Amino acid sequence: MFDEAHEIIGWIGMVLILVAYGGISLEFMTSATFLYQGLNLAGASALLYSAAKTKLYPVVALNLVWAIIAIVTIVSL
């Protein structure tokens, strides 16, 4: 497969998180919805993968926590 696939996955993750942030900031969605938390979980997971492949450990830690928060919130919905 394409050697830089992790970079494409990282860009997709970034877009997903920005869509979630834009949606909540512009009041198209609320934080207590599966859509918002799902976008955050998918985005954080993609960025986590991309950062791990490139050994950017602070970004790995950030997105691991981001994904855990999204999972906990989804379970509580």
C-alpha positions in Angstrom: 0.0 0.0 0.0 1.0 3.6 -0.4 3.9 4.3 2.0 2.4 7.6 3.2 -1.1 6.2 3.9 -0.6 7.2 7.6 -0.3 10.9 6.4 -3.6 10.7 4.5 -5.3 9.1 7.5 -3.9 11.9 9.7 -5.4 14.5 7.3 -8.7 12.8 7.4 -8.6 12.7 11.2 -7.8 16.4 11.3 -10.8 17.2 9.0 -13.2 15.1 11.2 -12.1 17.0 14.4 -12.4 20.3 12.6 -15.9 19.4 11.3 -16.9 18.5 14.9 -15.4 21.7 16.3 -17.0 23.9 13.6 -20.3 22.1 14.1 -20.4 22.8 17.8 -19.0 26.3 17.5 -21.6 27.3 14.8 -24.3 25.5 16.8 -25.1 22.9 14.1 -24.7 20.2 16.8 -24.3 19.8 20.5 -21.7 17.9 22.5 -24.3 15.5 23.8 -24.8 13.8 20.5 -23.4 10.7 19.0 -22.5 12.7 15.8 -20.3 15.1 17.6 -18.6 12.4 19.8 -18.3 10.0 16.9 -16.6 12.6 14.8 -14.2 13.3 17.7 -13.6 9.6 18.2 -12.9 8.9 14.5 -10.8 11.9 14.1 -8.7 11.3 17.3 -8.3 7.6 16.3 -7.0 8.6 12.8 -4.6 11.1 14.2 -3.5 8.7 16.9 -2.6 6.2 14.2 -0.8 8.8 12.1 1.1 10.2 15.0 2.2 6.8 16.2 3.5 5.9 12.8 5.6 9.0 12.7 6.6 8.7 16.4 5.1 12.1 17.4 4.4 11.0 21.0 2.9 14.2 22.4 0.3 14.0 19.6 -0.2 10.3 20.4 -0.9 11.2 24.0 -3.2 14.0 23.2 -5.3 11.9 20.8 -5.3 8.9 23.1 -6.9 11.1 25.8 -9.2 12.7 23.2 -10.4 9.3 22.1 -10.9 8.0 25.6 -13.1 11.1 26.5 -15.2 10.5 23.3 -15.6 6.8 24.2 -16.7 7.6 27.8 -19.1 10.2 26.6 -20.6 7.9 23.9 -21.1 5.2 26.5 -22.9 7.7 28.7 -25.3 8.9 26.0 
